[in-house]
Structure formats: structure tokens, C-alpha cells
């Protein structure tokens, strides 16, 4: 599923059988930081609840056709749900590991185990 924002609505002049009453929306795809990520496209609203300004998640291809009732109507994109909040769990940026240094400035070596050399 993908993130997008509804930027407008469409009214179809001719409706394909099975698409009667399904709202059509202009959706701007967004990246995970809610920035535009491509060109806007037409999306069928399977939820029948989204409107301009709403943050939605959508599906494409065959999965989009499966979200509408009846299934397999001719759509390329479909709104699957409304988004209330987006939380990013970013991986923390780790500082490089501190290397212990010996008296000469070279990395300190761990003591060897085993036989002693004379």
C-alpha cells in the first residue's frame, strides 16, 4: 500500500458497469515524509469516505480491482483507507565505534591466550 493526498474529485461522463456510485479522486502520491513523489492520478474510492485534503493509502494494479465491489472492475488505482497519523521509526544514527588506542597510537590488542613464548 502507498501513501497519498486527495487533491480533487472527478465526475465521469460515462460509467463502466460495476463502477456506478464509486467516487473518483485525484490523488497525489507521497513518500514516507509526506512529500510529493510523482504525478497525480485518478483513483477509485472504495471507502466512499475520502475527500479533498484527506491523507489516504491506496493500492495499484490487480489489488486495486480487488478492493471494489464487485471485484475486478477496470481500475488501476483504488483508495483502501484513510490515514489518521504517520509515525516514522527511523533507525538511530550510530557514531563509529570508539577504538581503544595503545601508547603508540595503534589500536590496543587483546591479550593472547594459550602457551607462553620464552
C-alpha positions in Angstrom: 0.0 0.0 0.0 1.1 3.5 -0.7 0.5 7.0 0.8 -1.2 9.8 -1.0 -3.2 13.0 -0.6 -6.5 13.7 -2.3 -6.2 16.9 -4.3 -9.5 16.8 -6.1 -12.6 14.9 -7.4 -13.7 13.8 -10.8 -17.1 13.2 -12.4 -17.3 10.6 -15.1 -19.3 11.4 -18.2 -19.7 7.6 -19.0 -19.6 5.0 -16.2 -18.5 1.4 -16.8 -20.8 -1.3 -15.4 -19.8 -2.1 -11.8 -18.4 1.4 -11.2 -21.8 3.1 -10.6 -21.7 5.2 -7.4 -17.9 4.8 -6.9 -16.3 8.3 -6.4 -13.3 9.1 -8.5 -10.5 11.2 -6.9 -7.3 12.9 -8.0 -4.5 11.6 -5.7 -1.0 12.9 -5.3 1.4 10.1 -4.3 3.6 10.9 -1.3 6.7 9.5 0.2 7.0 8.5 3.8 7.7 12.1 4.8 4.5 13.2 3.1 6.4 14.9 0.2 5.1 14.6 -3.4 6.6 11.5 -5.1 5.3 11.5 -8.7 2.5 12.7 -10.9 -1.1 12.8 -9.6 -3.5 10.1 -10.9 -7.2 9.1 -10.8 -8.1 6.7 -8.0 -11.4 5.0 -7.3 -12.5 5.5 -3.8 -13.6 2.1 -2.4 -14.1 3.6 1.1 -16.5 6.2 -0.3 -15.3 8.5 2.6 -12.3 10.3 1.3 -12.4 13.9 0.1 -10.1 16.7 -0.9 -7.2 17.3 1.5 -7.5 13.8 3.1 -4.4 11.6 3.6 -5.1 8.2 2.2 -3.4 4.9 1.5 -4.0 3.4 -1.9 -3.3 0.2 -3.9 -2.5 -0.3 -7.6 -3.0 -2.9 -10.3 -4.9 -6.1 -9.6 -5.0 -5.4 -5.9 -6.9 -2.1 -6.7 -9.5 -4.0 -8.7 -10.0 -6.5 -5.8 -10.8 -3.7 -3.3 -14.0 -2.7 -5.0 -17.3 -4.4 -5.0 -17.9 -6.2 -7.4 -14.3 -7.4 -7.8 -12.2 -7.0 -11.0 -13.8 -3.8 -12.2 -11.5 -1.9 -14.6 -9.4 0.3 -12.3 -5.7 0.9 -12.0 -5.7 2.6 -8.5 -8.0 2.5 -5.6 -8.2 4.1 -2.2 -8.1 1.5 0.5 -8.3 3.6 3.7 -7.9 6.9 5.4 -4.7 7.7 7.3 -5.0 9.3 10.8 -1.3 9.6 11.6 2.1 8.7 10.2 4.9 7.8 12.6 8.4 7.1 11.4 10.6 4.8 13.3 13.9 5.9 12.0 17.0 3.8 12.7 19.2 5.8 15.1 22.4 7.1 13.6 25.2 5.4 15.4 28.6 7.0 15.9 31.6 5.0 14.8 32.8 2.6 17.5 35.5 4.1 19.7 38.7 2.2 19.2 40.9 1.9 22.3 44.4 3.1 21.5 47.7 1.9 23.0 50.7 4.1 23.9 51.9 4.2 20.3 48.5 5.3 18.9 47.8 1.9 17.3 44.7 0.0 18.3 45.2 -1.9 21.5 45.3 -5.7 21.2 43.5 -8.1 23.4 45.9 -10.3 25.4 46.5 -13.7 23.8 45.5 -16.9 25.4 47.4 -20.1 25.3 51.1 -21.1 25.5 53.7 -18.6 26.6 56.6 -18.0 24.4 60.0 -18.0 26.1 
